[in-house]
Amino acid sequence: MVIPPRGASAWAEDTAPLTPLSVSETLAIEDAADHRQVDFANAYLGGGVLSGGCVQEEIRFAVAPELLVGMILSPRMGPDEAIVLRGAERFTLTRGYAASLAYDGHFEDPASRAADGTPDIELVAIDALDYRRQNAAAQFTEEAMLRELSKARCGFLRDARALPVATGNWGCGAFRGDPALKAVLQWLAASSEGRGVCYCSFGDRRVGDLEAFAASARARFAAVGSLFRRLREVVGDGGGAGLYARLLEP
């Protein structure tokens, strides 16, 4: 999918209502049935799955090897592109992560099926900005936030099904993204396209009380544009420390 990026004024004027957001500390993104599941992708789809990579994207491609076909067909993603992959069945369980990753047995995919047996699974690949070789404080600039908003919105683009999004700490591992900021940006993008959010935090304390924040923000700001305008004020005034509390300050 390709859509033109939005500027700040378009985001500031977005009247779409903020959608419901829930947080699970234990649910894995791939276990979120009836959701559009987010692949924390490399710009080159599949990342290092064929060369020793073993984090979120590589694990997902390894347990559902039909996804590997996408690597043949898909060029490097641009900032205005996302890739939706449907119907890839999972065959294995894993345990651990990164250096501790290991095979943990056969898996029978419980996904509902189409008449031809294809699993009803919808995965979207979106690549986050990489701050490994630059100051991570740059992610709080308007330019960086707009890029991530446009990328996420492309991945969450409204369609006939409008499944809610299952996501988590997108770009917050090796790429050094700030979990609170990335959570808010993904929520804004999903809300703009009328999709709810299930945020799989994996117990990461850096996420904070996102669910309580979202409930308060929906009551206070109601629309995407209002929260975006407040986000611009807050990060322009001192980065991302205590982001949720600062967004909700009078």
C-alpha positions, 0 to 999 in steps of 0.5 A: 500500500502507498499513500501520500504522507500527511503534513502537520496541519492535516494531522492537527485538523483530523476530526476522527475520534480516538478509538478504544485502546487496550493493553495486554502484558501476556498476549503475543501479537500473533495470537491476537485473532481477528486483528491486523497484526503488526510486523516490526519490519525492516525496510527490506521485508523479512530483515535478517530471517535468512541470515541469523536475525532472531527478533520480532520480524525474523521470528514471525517469518520463521514460524510462518515460512509462507511469509518468506515469499514476500521477500522475493516480491517486495522491494525496499519500502519507502516512507510512504509504503506498507506491505500487507500479507494475508493467509500465512499459517504458523507451524512452530512454537518458540521460546526465548528471544534474540540470543536465547531463541529456540524451537519449542515444538509443533504448532497447530494454527487455530486461525479461522479458515476460508473455504479453501483452507487459507488461514484468516490472518492479516499481517502488516509490515511497517518499518520504524526509524532507526536511531542506532547511529544517531541521537535518539532524541531526534525522534521527538522532532516534528519531522520524525513524528510525522514520518512515523505517523504516516508510516503507521497510517499507511499500514493501518489504512481503512478497508472494508473489514477495519480490523483492530490493530494488534501491535506493541513496542514498534522500533523500540528494541535495537532501533532505540525508539521511545515506547511511550511516544511510539504507542501514542503515534500508533494510536493516533494513526490507528484512530485516524483510520477508525481502528481500535488498538490492542497493545501487547506490551510483553510486560515492558515497564517502559510502556507505563500505564498506557491503558489508563492514559488512553482512557483519560486522553479519549475523555479529554481530547476526543479527536485525533487532531486535538491530541496531536496538537497537544503532543506537538506542544509537549515534545517541543517543550522538552522531549518525552520524559513523563510523556503521558502525564505531560500530555494530560496536564491542564 
